[in-house]
Amino acid sequence: AMTGCGQPEQTDFALSAELTETLIADSLVSTGNTNRLHRVFERAQAGEDITIAYVGGSITEGFEVGARSPECFASLSAADFQTNYCSGGTVTCQNNGFSGTSSAIGCLRAESAVLASEPDIILIEYAVNDGSDSLYQIAYESLVRTCLEAPNAPAVILLFTYMEQGHTRQEQQQAIGEYYDLGMISVRDAIAEPLSDGTMRWRAYGTDDMHPSAEGHRLLADMIANYFQAAKAKTPDQAYTLPAESLHTDLFRNGKCCDASNTPHRVGHGKPVRITIRSARALRTRRTAAM
């Protein structure tokens, strides 16, 4: 009896070309100091190989479209860089995204998982994974500073993602980006107003309340491409100078993950010893046999 009484549910969430162009333009927060990045452009134009490392949580890893899949924004933006700026060389997409992790884990993984390959560009994404307390401010800055201090002087770019309910740690991370004069890209600055006034529906970007759909990943890649285009068009800045002091503290700077494979165990006069961990059952069996 109720059939036909309600309005059909809207299922078409596609963005118009005009709105998409506006979102991409609004996502640019700052080009930052482009000196390091212009050196990468020059090397790419000269035919050298380029490595772009992406560091973040599940969004960077590619949740929804497939971990490190060709549809992930990291893969898409690396391919865009290859098309737009390379003459003969190859762009390697180094996706270091790790689901469920914050910048606290990111800064511990940086040395072994990110910097070992000497990437030319590092893009950092943790705005929806980090919390608001000082631990995350310190960890995020430690990660940023560790990357900037790498011997090969990579260009560092910050990407601020956004949740449907409005969660993002953009403010605290943007303050760090401004202190270090870095390039910054914001999903919130692009989509928050269109979502609020009804111009855009969340489903045009995300599948759940956090993770982008395939279309959302393409939009992120286009935002990154827009950043590169704006940075390339900018007159190269003077040589980048790293601030002498940290904005917060360098407590976690150059941190690393340690386990039994890379941690020496020593006793007495420094003689290495082997530590064996046995289960409680094995210890009971051994004790019973001795009796």
Secondary structure, 3 states (H helix, E strand, C coil): CCCCCCCCCCCCCCCCHHHHHHHHHHCEEECCCCHHHHHHHHHHHCCCCEEEEEEECHHHHCCCCCCCCCCCHHHHHHHHHHHHHCCCCCEEEEECCCCCCCHHHHHHHHHHHHHHHCCCEEEEECCCCCCCCHHHHHHHHHHHHHHHCCCCCCEEEEEECCCCCCCCCHHHHHHHHHHCCCEEEEHHHHHHHHHHCCCCCHHHCECCCCCECHHHHHHHHHHHHHHHHHHHHCCCCCCCCCCCCCCCCCCCCCCCCCCCCCCCCEECCCEECCCCCCCHHHHHHHHHHHC
